[in-house]
Amino acid sequence: MKKYKITVEFLEPLLGTVPKDKDVYASYIAKKSTNGDAADELATVPDVEETGWTGFHTLDDGTPILYDYVVKGFFKDACGALRRASGTASSKLTSYKKVIDGLVFAAPRQIKLIVPGELGVIERPLRAQTAQGERVALARSDTAPAGTMMEFELTIIGAVSKTLLVEWLDYGALKGFGQWRNAGYGKFTYSMEEV
């Protein structure tokens, strides 16, 4: 069993992933309506399947946090992608989701985000191809600004090596963490030291 202290600093804003408001699309249209008649504008939106606003879990004092399971999910995403790249340590790891679930442990359970300043908001369209054609929904997310940091400890057992952890963290530094990482959000630098 080995323990590592991981310190992450986000180079790009980190988007929140926790559903916050079910009616965000309607309130967005009302605020953005130029003619003052939001009802007419809402009537022109065909069958929007999902709308939402995401943010962060927060402590009683308002400090935003991520739960430990978000780190495990990040590692599973990174390993799943790197399994497709020949020559990586991840490509040799079988049953990787079970291995990460059973042998990688992040602590504390509530990982505080150290935010320099205030949270922001980003709004973006989400597009999906469905049997009825292309659908577009509006997504709105709270963002922690570049410079936000988090620290957590990893305990790893057996089949998970330091080489794998570095590979996953290096991948995440390129891909990002949290929502909309395909657009480069949540990119980070990190340090890792054995405890």
MDTraj code that builds the backbone (N, CA, C; nanometers):
import mdtraj as md
import numpy as np

residues = "MET LYS LYS TYR LYS ILE THR VAL GLU PHE LEU GLU PRO LEU LEU GLY THR VAL PRO LYS ASP LYS ASP VAL TYR ALA SER TYR ILE ALA LYS LYS SER THR ASN GLY ASP ALA ALA ASP GLU LEU ALA THR VAL PRO ASP VAL GLU GLU THR GLY TRP THR GLY PHE HIS THR LEU ASP ASP GLY THR PRO ILE LEU TYR ASP TYR VAL VAL LYS GLY PHE PHE LYS ASP ALA CYS GLY ALA LEU ARG ARG ALA SER GLY THR ALA SER SER LYS LEU THR SER TYR LYS LYS VAL ILE ASP GLY LEU VAL PHE ALA ALA PRO ARG GLN ILE LYS LEU ILE VAL PRO GLY GLU LEU GLY VAL ILE GLU ARG PRO LEU ARG ALA GLN THR ALA GLN GLY GLU ARG VAL ALA LEU ALA ARG SER ASP THR ALA PRO ALA GLY THR MET MET GLU PHE GLU LEU THR ILE ILE GLY ALA VAL SER LYS THR LEU LEU VAL GLU TRP LEU ASP TYR GLY ALA LEU LYS GLY PHE GLY GLN TRP ARG ASN ALA GLY TYR GLY LYS PHE THR TYR SER MET GLU GLU VAL".split()
xyz = np.array([
    [0.0852, -0.1175, 0.0000],
    [0.0000, 0.0000, 0.0000],
    [0.0898, 0.1240, 0.0000],
    [0.0576, 0.2190, -0.0874],
    [0.1334, 0.3436, -0.0934],
    [0.0378, 0.4610, -0.0841],
    [0.0895, 0.5725, -0.0311],
    [0.0094, 0.6949, -0.0187],
    [0.0817, 0.8084, -0.0892],
    [0.0020, 0.8915, -0.1552],
    [0.0554, 1.0074, -0.2262],
    [-0.0294, 1.1292, -0.1937],
    [0.0364, 1.2422, -0.1797],
    [-0.0339, 1.3697, -0.1662],
    [-0.0328, 1.4345, -0.3045],
    [-0.1515, 1.4695, -0.3528],
    [-0.1669, 1.5300, -0.4845],
    [-0.2142, 1.6739, -0.4648],
    [-0.1451, 1.7673, -0.5281],
    [-0.1868, 1.9075, -0.5294],
    [-0.2143, 1.9447, -0.6743],
    [-0.3338, 1.9932, -0.6999],
    [-0.3764, 2.0287, -0.8356],
    [-0.4026, 2.1783, -0.8407],
    [-0.3529, 2.2429, -0.9465],
    [-0.3879, 2.3821, -0.9738],
    [-0.4468, 2.3885, -1.1135],
    [-0.5667, 2.4411, -1.1233],
    [-0.6358, 2.4480, -1.2515],
    [-0.5854, 2.5668, -1.3334],
    [-0.5491, 2.5395, -1.4575],
    [-0.5008, 2.6430, -1.5493],
    [-0.6156, 2.7061, -1.6269],
    [-0.7241, 2.6334, -1.6372],
    [-0.8470, 2.6785, -1.7042],
    [-0.9612, 2.6656, -1.6039],
    [-1.0690, 2.7404, -1.6231],
    [-1.1817, 2.7283, -1.5296],
    [-1.2311, 2.5842, -1.5183],
    [-1.2751, 2.5481, -1.3983],
    [-1.3320, 2.4168, -1.3683],
    [-1.4831, 2.4336, -1.3601],
    [-1.5568, 2.3540, -1.4359],
    [-1.7026, 2.3636, -1.4358],
    [-1.7628, 2.2712, -1.3310],
    [-1.8643, 2.3203, -1.2622],
    [-1.9366, 2.2401, -1.1638],
    [-2.0206, 2.1337, -1.2318],
    [-2.0485, 2.0258, -1.1608],
    [-2.1203, 1.9131, -1.2200],
    [-2.2492, 1.8761, -1.1462],
    [-2.2833, 1.9490, -1.0413],
    [-2.3988, 1.9132, -0.9591],
    [-2.5217, 1.9902, -1.0076],
    [-2.6327, 1.9206, -1.0435],
    [-2.7528, 1.9907, -1.0872],
    [-2.7974, 2.0935, -0.9832],
    [-2.8340, 2.2114, -1.0330],
    [-2.8628, 2.3225, -0.9426],
    [-3.0027, 2.3811, -0.9604],
    [-3.0507, 2.3860, -1.0834],
    [-3.1777, 2.4540, -1.1105],
    [-3.2432, 2.3898, -1.2318],
    [-3.3659, 2.3415, -1.2180],
    [-3.4347, 2.2736, -1.3273],
    [-3.4931, 2.3696, -1.4299],
    [-3.5113, 2.4950, -1.3952],
    [-3.5804, 2.5883, -1.4850],
    [-3.4870, 2.6911, -1.5472],
    [-3.3607, 2.6575, -1.5608],
    [-3.2640, 2.7563, -1.6073],
    [-3.2904, 2.8033, -1.7507],
    [-3.3381, 2.7153, -1.8336],
    [-3.3616, 2.7567, -1.9720],
    [-3.4685, 2.8656, -1.9786],
    [-3.5784, 2.8462, -1.9079],
    [-3.6866, 2.9452, -1.9090],
    [-3.6391, 3.0793, -1.8543],
    [-3.5623, 3.0780, -1.7460],
    [-3.5151, 3.2042, -1.6905],
    [-3.4110, 3.2691, -1.7823],
    [-3.3326, 3.1880, -1.8526],
    [-3.2349, 3.2418, -1.9484],
    [-3.3068, 3.3159, -2.0611],
    [-3.4083, 3.2531, -2.1171],
    [-3.4833, 3.3160, -2.2265],
    [-3.5480, 3.4455, -2.1792],
    [-3.6074, 3.4439, -2.0593],
    [-3.6730, 3.5641, -2.0075],
    [-3.5731, 3.6789, -1.9930],
    [-3.4510, 3.6478, -1.9437],
    [-3.3502, 3.7524, -1.9253],
    [-3.2959, 3.8048, -2.0580],
    [-3.2852, 3.7170, -2.1556],
    [-3.2232, 3.7547, -2.2828],
    [-3.3242, 3.8083, -2.3848],
    [-3.4529, 3.7989, -2.3541],
    [-3.5553, 3.8423, -2.4481],
    [-3.5394, 3.9912, -2.4791],
    [-3.5294, 4.0241, -2.6075],
    [-3.5104, 4.1637, -2.6481],
    [-3.6429, 4.2356, -2.6695],
    [-3.7484, 4.1598, -2.6967],
    [-3.8763, 4.2254, -2.7232],
    [-3.9685, 4.2250, -2.6019],
    [-3.9230, 4.1706, -2.4899],
    [-4.0033, 4.1716, -2.3684],
    [-4.1091, 4.0644, -2.3622],
    [-4.1225, 3.9828, -2.4654],
    [-4.2242, 3.8795, -2.4663],
    [-4.1580, 3.7423, -2.4640],
    [-4.1147, 3.6987, -2.3461],
    [-4.0438, 3.5719, -2.3303],
    [-4.1320, 3.4531, -2.3646],
    [-4.2639, 3.4640, -2.3428],
    [-4.3540, 3.3518, -2.3710],
    [-4.3509, 3.3163, -2.5188],
    [-4.3524, 3.4182, -2.6057],
    [-4.3440, 3.3915, -2.7496],
    [-4.2120, 3.3248, -2.7851],
    [-4.1032, 3.3704, -2.7236],
    [-3.9722, 3.3137, -2.7533],
    [-3.9647, 3.1688, -2.7043],
    [-4.0184, 3.1411, -2.5868],
    [-4.0190, 3.0035, -2.5359],
    [-4.1012, 2.9121, -2.6253],
    [-4.2079, 2.9634, -2.6828],
    [-4.2936, 2.8829, -2.7690],
    [-4.2226, 2.8392, -2.8968],
    [-4.1160, 2.9067, -2.9341],
    [-4.0442, 2.8699, -3.0564],
    [-3.9369, 2.7638, -3.0322],
    [-3.9194, 2.7219, -2.9093],
    [-3.8197, 2.6199, -2.8769],
    [-3.8876, 2.4844, -2.8808],
    [-3.8534, 2.3986, -2.9797],
    [-3.9223, 2.2701, -2.9926],
    [-3.8654, 2.1624, -2.8996],
    [-3.9504, 2.1059, -2.8152],
    [-3.9183, 1.9882, -2.7351],
    [-3.7766, 1.9834, -2.6788],
    [-3.7393, 2.0826, -2.6050],
    [-3.6087, 2.0789, -2.5398],
    [-3.6139, 1.9672, -2.4358],
    [-3.5240, 1.8679, -2.4503],
    [-3.5303, 1.7484, -2.3669],
    [-3.4779, 1.7695, -2.2249],
    [-3.3768, 1.8509, -2.2096],
    [-3.3148, 1.8648, -2.0775],
    [-3.2557, 2.0044, -2.0650],
    [-3.2823, 2.0689, -1.9563],
    [-3.2175, 2.1961, -1.9288],
    [-3.1596, 2.1879, -1.7895],
    [-3.0630, 2.2713, -1.7592],
    [-3.0085, 2.2635, -1.6248],
    [-2.8961, 2.3605, -1.5982],
    [-2.8719, 2.3763, -1.4731],
    [-2.7645, 2.4604, -1.4239],
    [-2.6874, 2.3730, -1.3274],
    [-2.5595, 2.3672, -1.3450],
    [-2.4780, 2.2868, -1.2561],
    [-2.3852, 2.3756, -1.1756],
    [-2.3539, 2.3298, -1.0582],
    [-2.2637, 2.4027, -0.9708],
    [-2.1796, 2.3044, -0.8923],
    [-2.1422, 2.3429, -0.7751],
    [-2.0583, 2.2612, -0.6897],
    [-2.1328, 2.2284, -0.5605],
    [-2.1026, 2.1130, -0.5039],
    [-2.1448, 2.0894, -0.3667],
    [-2.0757, 2.1960, -0.2822],
    [-2.1404, 2.2405, -0.1749],
    [-2.0773, 2.3410, -0.0888],
    [-2.0927, 2.3024, 0.0578],
    [-1.9948, 2.3435, 0.1348],
    [-2.0019, 2.3268, 0.2792],
    [-2.0923, 2.4357, 0.3371],
    [-2.1239, 2.4276, 0.4648],
    [-2.2107, 2.5267, 0.5292],
    [-2.1581, 2.6690, 0.5151],
    [-2.0260, 2.6841, 0.5120],
    [-1.9677, 2.8181, 0.4990],
    [-1.9583, 2.8657, 0.3539],
    [-2.0097, 2.7851, 0.2589],
    [-2.0099, 2.8236, 0.1183],
    [-1.8883, 2.7758, 0.0394],
    [-1.7943, 2.7082, 0.1051],
    [-1.6755, 2.6573, 0.0357],
    [-1.7158, 2.5483, -0.0631],
    [-1.6791, 2.5636, -0.1908],
    [-1.7114, 2.4586, -0.2877],
    [-1.6214, 2.3368, -0.2670],
    [-1.6798, 2.2194, -0.2887],
    [-1.6053, 2.0945, -0.2722],
    [-1.6331, 1.9992, -0.3872],
    [-1.5445, 1.9030, -0.4018],
    [-1.5674, 1.7866, -0.4864],
    [-1.5641, 1.6655, -0.3941],
    [-1.6458, 1.5675, -0.4230],
    [-1.6405, 1.4447, -0.3447],
    [-1.5322, 1.3523, -0.3989],
    [-1.4820, 1.2645, -0.3126],
    [-1.3741, 1.1722, -0.3487],
    [-1.4073, 1.0873, -0.4708],
    [-1.5352, 1.0513, -0.4898],
    [-1.5725, 0.9669, -0.6030],
    [-1.5504, 1.0358, -0.7375],
    [-1.5445, 1.1686, -0.7376],
    [-1.5176, 1.2414, -0.8623],
    [-1.3745, 1.2117, -0.9096],
    [-1.2819, 1.1964, -0.8152],
    [-1.1436, 1.1634, -0.8493],
    [-1.1373, 1.0237, -0.9097],
    [-1.2077, 0.9281, -0.8500],
    [-1.2109, 0.7925, -0.9064],
    [-1.2701, 0.7942, -1.0473],
    [-1.3773, 0.8680, -1.0655],
    [-1.4387, 0.8786, -1.1983],
    [-1.3433, 0.9372, -1.2998],
    [-1.2671, 1.0379, -1.2584],
    [-1.1663, 1.0975, -1.3454],
    [-1.0621, 0.9931, -1.3857],
    [-1.0140, 0.9140, -1.2883],
    [-0.9139, 0.8111, -1.3195],
    [-0.9707, 0.7067, -1.4149],
    [-1.0961, 0.6678, -1.3971],
    [-1.1570, 0.5691, -1.4872],
    [-1.1688, 0.6246, -1.6288],
    [-1.2058, 0.7515, -1.6407],
    [-1.2147, 0.8147, -1.7724],
    [-1.0775, 0.8198, -1.8394],
    [-0.9765, 0.8609, -1.7638],
    [-0.8404, 0.8705, -1.8183],
    [-0.7893, 0.7329, -1.8593],
    [-0.8059, 0.6336, -1.7733],
    [-0.7580, 0.4996, -1.8040],
    [-0.8313, 0.4419, -1.9252],
    [-0.9627, 0.4641, -1.9314],
    [-1.0402, 0.4141, -2.0457],
    [-0.9907, 0.4709, -2.1773],
    [-0.9561, 0.5976, -2.1797],
    [-0.9030, 0.6591, -2.3019],
    [-0.7626, 0.6075, -2.3326],
    [-0.6789, 0.5984, -2.2307],
    [-0.5395, 0.5567, -2.2519],
    [-0.5262, 0.4091, -2.2846],
    [-0.6277, 0.3300, -2.2556],
    [-0.6249, 0.1881, -2.2943],
    [-0.6215, 0.1736, -2.4461],
    [-0.6677, 0.2744, -2.5171],
    [-0.6686, 0.2709, -2.6639],
    [-0.5345, 0.3102, -2.7247],
    [-0.4417, 0.3544, -2.6408],
    [-0.3104, 0.3983, -2.6885],
    [-0.2080, 0.2890, -2.6590],
    [-0.1581, 0.2258, -2.7641],
    [-0.0615, 0.1176, -2.7418],
    [0.0655, 0.1726, -2.6776],
    [0.1260, 0.0903, -2.5934],
    [0.2485, 0.1300, -2.5262],
    [0.2266, 0.1992, -2.3930],
    [0.1013, 0.2261, -2.3565],
    [0.0746, 0.2895, -2.2266],
    [0.0600, 0.1808, -2.1198],
    [0.0872, 0.2165, -1.9966],
    [0.0664, 0.1235, -1.8854],
    [-0.0825, 0.0898, -1.8735],
    [-0.1690, 0.1864, -1.9048],
    [-0.3137, 0.1645, -1.8962],
    [-0.3616, 0.0592, -1.9953],
    [-0.2960, 0.0484, -2.1107],
    [-0.3389, -0.0485, -2.2120],
    [-0.3210, -0.1923, -2.1633],
    [-0.2405, -0.2108, -2.0613],
    [-0.2153, -0.3450, -2.0067],
    [-0.3010, -0.3764, -1.8843],
    [-0.3769, -0.2800, -1.8365],
    [-0.4569, -0.2976, -1.7148],
    [-0.5934, -0.3557, -1.7508],
    [-0.6186, -0.4802, -1.7108],
    [-0.7477, -0.5426, -1.7397],
    [-0.8467, -0.5111, -1.6282],
    [-0.9741, -0.5146, -1.6625],
    [-1.0821, -0.4835, -1.5674],
    [-1.0524, -0.3543, -1.4917],
    [-1.0124, -0.2518, -1.5681],
    [-0.9612, -0.1293, -1.5060],
    [-1.0617, -0.0599, -1.4154],
    [-1.1911, -0.0638, -1.4479],
    [-1.2891, 0.0035, -1.3615],
    [-1.2963, -0.0637, -1.2245],
    [-1.2955, -0.1975, -1.2233],
    [-1.2972, -0.2693, -1.0953],
    [-1.1675, -0.2468, -1.0182],
    [-1.0566, -0.2409, -1.0903],
    [-0.9275, -0.2175, -1.0252],
    [-0.9273, -0.0806, -0.9581],
    [-0.9713, 0.0231, -1.0296],
    [-0.9727, 0.1589, -0.9733],
    [-1.0721, 0.1667, -0.8577],
    [-1.1920, 0.1111, -0.8762],
    [-1.2919, 0.1132, -0.7677],
    [-1.2414, 0.0434, -0.6423],
    [-1.1685, -0.0675, -0.6594],
    [-1.1291, -0.1475, -0.5449],
    [-0.9925, -0.1175, -0.4867],
    [-0.9055, -0.0485, -0.5632],
    [-0.7673, -0.0325, -0.5184],
    [-0.7175, 0.1119, -0.5120],
    [-0.8012, 0.2081, -0.5480],
    [-0.7631, 0.3499, -0.5416],
    [-0.8605, 0.4209, -0.4475],
    [-0.8055, 0.4899, -0.3468],
    [-0.8890, 0.5566, -0.2472],
    [-0.8420, 0.7006, -0.2295],
    [-0.9323, 0.7954, -0.2510],
    [-0.9013, 0.9377, -0.2333],
    [-0.9547, 0.9835, -0.0984],
    [-0.8836, 1.0748, -0.0359],
    [-0.9257, 1.1318, 0.0925],
    [-0.8821, 1.2779, 0.0962],
    [-0.9540, 1.3632, 0.1639],
    [-1.0730, 1.3353, 0.2434],
    [-1.1944, 1.3119, 0.1531],
    [-1.3036, 1.2716, 0.2122],
    [-1.4269, 1.2476, 0.1354],
    [-1.4713, 1.3768, 0.0658],
    [-1.4636, 1.4889, 0.1356],
    [-1.4982, 1.6199, 0.0786],
    [-1.3683, 1.6960, 0.0520],
    [-1.3354, 1.7101, -0.0743],
    [-1.2116, 1.7767, -0.1151],
    [-1.2432, 1.9239, -0.1412],
    [-1.1864, 2.0109, -0.0585],
    [-1.2144, 2.1549, -0.0711],
    [-1.1456, 2.2135, -0.1938],
    [-1.2176, 2.3028, -0.2611],
    [-1.1589, 2.3819, -0.3690],
    [-1.1145, 2.5148, -0.3090],
    [-0.9885, 2.5483, -0.3304],
    [-0.9338, 2.6748, -0.2825],
    [-0.9454, 2.7722, -0.3991],
    [-1.0456, 2.8585, -0.3919],
    [-1.0829, 2.9444, -0.5048],
    [-1.0275, 3.0852, -0.4844],
    [-0.9462, 3.1326, -0.5818],
    [-0.8957, 3.2702, -0.5724],
    [-1.0000, 3.3679, -0.6281],
    [-1.0811, 3.4215, -0.5440],
    [-1.1853, 3.5130, -0.5906],
    [-1.3217, 3.4472, -0.5876],
    [-1.4027, 3.4816, -0.6860],
    [-1.5424, 3.4383, -0.6903],
    [-1.5648, 3.3327, -0.7975],
    [-1.6701, 3.2542, -0.7784],
    [-1.7133, 3.1621, -0.8828],
    [-1.7759, 3.2425, -0.9962],
    [-1.7620, 3.1937, -1.1171],
    [-1.8235, 3.2561, -1.2329],
    [-1.9324, 3.1656, -1.2888],
    [-1.9849, 3.2026, -1.4042],
    [-2.0887, 3.1247, -1.4719],
    [-2.0558, 3.1204, -1.6206],
    [-2.0786, 3.0056, -1.6816],
    [-2.0634, 2.9929, -1.8266],
    [-2.1905, 2.9298, -1.8816],
    [-2.2354, 2.9795, -1.9957],
    [-2.3529, 2.9243, -2.0629],
    [-2.3091, 2.8753, -2.1993],
    [-2.3623, 2.7581, -2.2378],
    [-2.3219, 2.6996, -2.3652],
    [-2.4338, 2.6115, -2.4189],
    [-2.4394, 2.5949, -2.5517],
    [-2.5383, 2.5032, -2.6083],
    [-2.4866, 2.3593, -2.6031],
    [-2.5775, 2.2658, -2.5803],
    [-2.5464, 2.1231, -2.5904],
    [-2.6230, 2.0690, -2.7092],
    [-2.5531, 2.0029, -2.7985],
    [-2.6174, 1.9475, -2.9178],
    [-2.6138, 1.7956, -2.9099],
    [-2.7229, 1.7323, -2.9529],
    [-2.7294, 1.5858, -2.9561],
    [-2.8061, 1.5424, -3.0795],
    [-2.7596, 1.4354, -3.1418],
    [-2.8319, 1.3752, -3.2540],
    [-2.9275, 1.2716, -3.1965],
    [-3.0563, 1.2853, -3.2259],
    [-3.1560, 1.1898, -3.1782],
    [-3.2305, 1.1334, -3.2989],
    [-3.3176, 1.0355, -3.2746],
    [-3.3983, 0.9782, -3.3825],
    [-3.4885, 1.0838, -3.4465],
    [-3.5227, 1.1893, -3.3718],
    [-3.6073, 1.2975, -3.4243],
    [-3.5249, 1.4098, -3.4878],
    [-3.3946, 1.3924, -3.4955],
    [-3.3083, 1.4951, -3.5529],
    [-3.2216, 1.5602, -3.4461],
    [-3.1510, 1.6666, -3.4848],
    [-3.0626, 1.7340, -3.3905],
    [-3.1438, 1.8096, -3.2868],
    [-3.1020, 1.7992, -3.1615],
    [-3.1638, 1.8712, -3.0503],
    [-3.0589, 1.9619, -2.9882],
    [-3.1042, 2.0768, -2.9419],
    [-3.0142, 2.1708, -2.8767],
    [-3.0769, 2.2126, -2.7441],
    [-2.9968, 2.2081, -2.6388],
    [-3.0406, 2.2539, -2.5071],
    [-2.9356, 2.3503, -2.4545],
    [-2.9759, 2.4359, -2.3655],
    [-2.8832, 2.5301, -2.3058],
    [-2.8343, 2.4735, -2.1733],
    [-2.7048, 2.4780, -2.1516],
    [-2.6466, 2.4360, -2.0240],
    [-2.5782, 2.5564, -1.9608],
    [-2.5891, 2.5634, -1.8307],
    [-2.5276, 2.6727, -1.7567],
    [-2.4533, 2.6111, -1.6387],
    [-2.3307, 2.6514, -1.6213],
    [-2.2496, 2.5936, -1.5144],
    [-2.1775, 2.7017, -1.4353],
    [-2.1715, 2.6805, -1.3046],
    [-2.0823, 2.7615, -1.2231],
    [-1.9398, 2.7197, -1.2554],
    [-1.8480, 2.8155, -1.2511],
    [-1.7084, 2.7860, -1.2802],
    [-1.6195, 2.8361, -1.1670],
    [-1.5206, 2.7545, -1.1348],
    [-1.4147, 2.7983, -1.0450],
    [-1.3040, 2.8513, -1.1359],
    [-1.2509, 2.9707, -1.1098],
    [-1.1576, 3.0338, -1.2035],
    [-1.0220, 2.9625, -1.2096],
    [-0.9475, 2.9930, -1.3162],
    [-0.8089, 2.9467, -1.3250],
    [-0.7376, 2.9910, -1.1978],
    [-0.6493, 2.9070, -1.1491],
    [-0.5804, 2.9354, -1.0235],
    [-0.6427, 2.8640, -0.9046],
    [-0.7633, 2.8077, -0.9231],
    [-0.8262, 2.7285, -0.8187],
    [-0.7392, 2.6057, -0.7916],
    [-0.7297, 2.5692, -0.6649],
    [-0.6466, 2.4547, -0.6268],
    [-0.7267, 2.3550, -0.5436],
    [-0.6764, 2.2315, -0.5400],
    [-0.7299, 2.1304, -0.4484],
    [-0.6162, 2.0376, -0.4085],
    [-0.6267, 1.9858, -0.2880],
    [-0.5287, 1.8902, -0.2362],
    [-0.6035, 1.7699, -0.1825],
    [-0.5512, 1.6522, -0.2139],
    [-0.6089, 1.5299, -0.1609],
    [-0.4998, 1.4249, -0.1504],
    [-0.5320, 1.3186, -0.0789],
    [-0.4389, 1.2084, -0.0617],
    [-0.4934, 1.0868, -0.1338],
    [-0.4064, 1.0121, -0.1984],
    [-0.4441, 0.8866, -0.2624],
    [-0.3768, 0.7722, -0.1893],
    [-0.4530, 0.6700, -0.1602],
    [-0.3975, 0.5445, -0.1118],
    [-0.4198, 0.4434, -0.2229],
    [-0.3129, 0.3793, -0.2652],
    [-0.3254, 0.2814, -0.3735],
    [-0.2735, 0.1468, -0.3258],
    [-0.3336, 0.0415, -0.3795],
    [-0.2999, -0.0948, -0.3386],
    [-0.2697, -0.1772, -0.4634],
    [-0.1688, -0.2597, -0.4533],
    [-0.1418, -0.3646, -0.5515],
    [-0.1230, -0.3215, -0.6949],
    [-0.2178, -0.3580, -0.7791],
    [-0.2038, -0.3457, -0.9242],
    [-0.1921, -0.2018, -0.9742],
    [-0.2246, -0.1058, -0.8921],
    [-0.2165, 0.0338, -0.9349],
    [-0.0797, 0.0889, -0.8948],
    [0.0005, 0.1197, -0.9956],
    [0.1370, 0.1661, -0.9724],
    [0.1452, 0.3184, -0.9808],
    [0.2566, 0.3706, -0.9356],
    [0.2823, 0.5145, -0.9490],
    [0.2846, 0.5515, -1.0972],
    [0.3359, 0.4627, -1.1812],
    [0.3404, 0.4865, -1.3257],
    [0.1999, 0.5110, -1.3807],
    [0.1025, 0.4298, -1.3361],
    [-0.0362, 0.4495, -1.3802],
    [-0.0910, 0.5830, -1.3332],
    [-0.0687, 0.6159, -1.2058],
    [-0.1193, 0.7433, -1.1533],
    [-0.0632, 0.8612, -1.2319],
    [0.0670, 0.8594, -1.2577],
    [0.1303, 0.9680, -1.3331],
    [0.0719, 0.9744, -1.4745],
    [0.0523, 0.8589, -1.5355],
    [-0.0056, 0.8543, -1.6702],
    [-0.1455, 0.9174, -1.6719],
    [-0.2279, 0.8830, -1.5731],
    [-0.3641, 0.9364, -1.5665],
    [-0.3631, 1.0860, -1.5392],
    [-0.2791, 1.1300, -1.4476],
    [-0.2716, 1.2732, -1.4163],
    [-0.2148, 1.3529, -1.5336],
    [-0.1148, 1.2982, -1.6027],
    [-0.0596, 1.3656, -1.7211],
    [-0.1660, 1.3791, -1.8300],
    [-0.2457, 1.2744, -1.8484],
    [-0.3551, 1.2789, -1.9455],
    [-0.4557, 1.3867, -1.9063],
    [-0.4912, 1.3907, -1.7785],
    [-0.5861, 1.4909, -1.7305],
    [-0.5350, 1.6318, -1.7456],
    [-0.4035, 1.6501, -1.7319],
    [-0.3448, 1.7827, -1.7508],
    [-0.3680, 1.8310, -1.8936],
    [-0.3737, 1.7365, -1.9881],
    [-0.4006, 1.7710, -2.1283],
    [-0.5499, 1.7812, -2.1571],
    [-0.6282, 1.6895, -2.1032],
    [-0.7707, 1.6788, -2.1353],
    [-0.8583, 1.7685, -2.0487],
    [-0.8296, 1.7736, -1.9177],
    [-0.9108, 1.8529, -1.8273],
    [-0.9860, 1.7669, -1.7283],
    [-1.0586, 1.8330, -1.6395],
    [-1.1277, 1.7708, -1.5270],
    [-1.2647, 1.8361, -1.5171],
    [-1.3669, 1.7617, -1.4818],
    [-1.4999, 1.8189, -1.4680],
    [-1.5742, 1.8243, -1.6004],
    [-1.6796, 1.9037, -1.6039],
    [-1.7614, 1.9158, -1.7249],
    [-1.6877, 1.9874, -1.8370],
    [-1.7277, 1.9580, -1.9565],
    [-1.6842, 2.0212, -2.0811],
    [-1.5324, 2.0187, -2.0973],
    [-1.4716, 1.9073, -2.0537],
    [-1.3271, 1.8939, -2.0687],
    [-1.2863, 1.8784, -2.2144],
    [-1.3788, 1.8347, -2.3007],
    [-1.3471, 1.8280, -2.4444],
    [-1.3164, 1.9658, -2.5014],
    [-1.3657, 2.0699, -2.4366],
    [-1.3395, 2.2069, -2.4817],
    [-1.2189, 2.2672, -2.4085],
    [-1.1492, 2.1863, -2.3291],
    [-1.0286, 2.2329, -2.2616],
    [-1.0505, 2.2882, -2.1222],
    [-1.1727, 2.2820, -2.0721],
    [-1.1973, 2.3304, -1.9361],
    [-1.1419, 2.2311, -1.8341],
    [-1.0941, 2.2837, -1.7232],
    [-1.0425, 2.1992, -1.6169],
    [-0.9012, 2.1484, -1.6381],
    [-0.8278, 2.2034, -1.7356],
    [-0.6873, 2.1635, -1.7520],
    [-0.6100, 2.2066, -1.6282],
    [-0.5083, 2.1298, -1.5914],
    [-0.4406, 2.1554, -1.4654],
    [-0.2931, 2.1167, -1.4695],
    [-0.2205, 2.1660, -1.3717],
    [-0.0883, 2.1148, -1.3394],
    [-0.1012, 2.0463, -1.2042],
    [-0.0074, 1.9609, -1.1742],
    [-0.0167, 1.8892, -1.0468],
    [0.1225, 1.8582, -0.9936],
    [0.1274, 1.8323, -0.8642],
    [0.2467, 1.7769, -0.8025],
    [0.2026, 1.6552, -0.7233],
    [0.2925, 1.5595, -0.7140],
    [0.2618, 1.4345, -0.6452],
    [0.3818, 1.3947, -0.5616],
    [0.3593, 1.3759, -0.4323],
    [0.4689, 1.3336, -0.3463],
    [0.4254, 1.2159, -0.2615],
    [0.5152, 1.1219, -0.2440],
    [0.4841, 1.0048, -0.1631],
    [0.4806, 1.0450, -0.0158],
    [0.3804, 0.9948, 0.0555],
    [0.3643, 1.0267, 0.1972],
    [0.4237, 0.9131, 0.2795],
])
top = md.Topology()
chain = top.add_chain()
for i, resn in enumerate(residues, 1):
    res = top.add_residue(resn, chain, resSeq=i)
    for name in ("N", "CA", "C"):
        top.add_atom(name, md.element.get_by_symbol(name[0]), res)
traj = md.Trajectory(xyz[None], top)
